[in-house]
Amino acid sequence: MLVFLFFAGIFLLIAALYILVPPFFGPPSVPTRHDRIRKALQLAKLQPNEVLYDLGAGDGRVLVIAAKEFGAQAVGVEIGPVQCAISWGNAFRNGIGSKVKVEMANFYHTNLGRADVVFAYLTSDQAGRLQEKLKEELKKGARVVTISFNLPDWEPAYLDRENLIFLYEK
Ligand SMILES: C[S@@+](CC[C@H](N)C(=O)[O-])C[C@H]1O[C@@H](n2cnc3c(N)ncnc32)[C@H](O)[C@@H]1O
């Protein structure tokens, strides 16, 4: 009985961390569909060995697709400890551990100067602060793809209306 209670407690703690941590910082952990991720990375023309940042990596699916299918170096910045563990697990399970890095951090405190492509599936609540950071830190030629939200002061280079993907170029 004690063993059961112990494991049930651990399970509840993990579930609580998974659900409760993200809303303190931004949107909940809702993953992007795989085909939408592929479309976004194609629009951004992600090249082998370019550096992709996923701001809020969730379960790491963007990192896996970027590294495995596009040959990129993928960096995920994620605030949720459980999401980070799942991302790491997904990267290793897919055999691309050496091409993927997951940082447990608030992405507002991460410098994006190395990024060739930034992927963000967030909400318009983050857009204002994020666009200032991107303007300041991104190098010339870097591309940004946002899913379901736009950067209010930036003119998109392309808008995929069907999938609601915005492409920006610095
Ligand atoms: C909508 S999910 C997107 C997950 C993944 N990028 C995808 O497209 O499948 C947003 C993720 O961002 C994370 N997040 C929100 N605000 C954050 C912040 N300030 N720093 C780091 N991660 C954050 C949440 O924990 C959540 O996992």
The ligand as an ORCA input file, in Angstrom:
! r2SCAN-3c Opt
* xyz 0 1
  C       2.258     26.089    -27.173
  S       3.612     25.173    -26.473
  C       4.599     24.861    -27.944
  C       5.510     23.657    -27.827
  C       6.364     23.369    -29.070
  N       7.166     24.511    -29.425
  C       5.521     22.957    -30.238
  O       5.344     23.792    -31.126
  O       5.032     21.821    -30.269
  C       4.504     26.481    -25.655
  C       5.618     26.001    -24.731
  O       6.361     27.154    -24.333
  C       6.758     27.003    -22.981
  N       6.993     28.367    -22.476
  C       6.074     29.357    -22.319
  N       6.665     30.471    -21.894
  C       7.999     30.201    -21.784
  C       9.136     30.970    -21.410
  N       9.017     32.264    -21.069
  N      10.351     30.382    -21.443
  C      10.477     29.075    -21.803
  N       9.432     28.287    -22.167
  C       8.207     28.852    -22.163
  C       5.615     26.267    -22.318
  O       6.042     25.554    -21.179
  C       5.149     25.322    -23.454
  O       5.763     24.056    -23.343
*
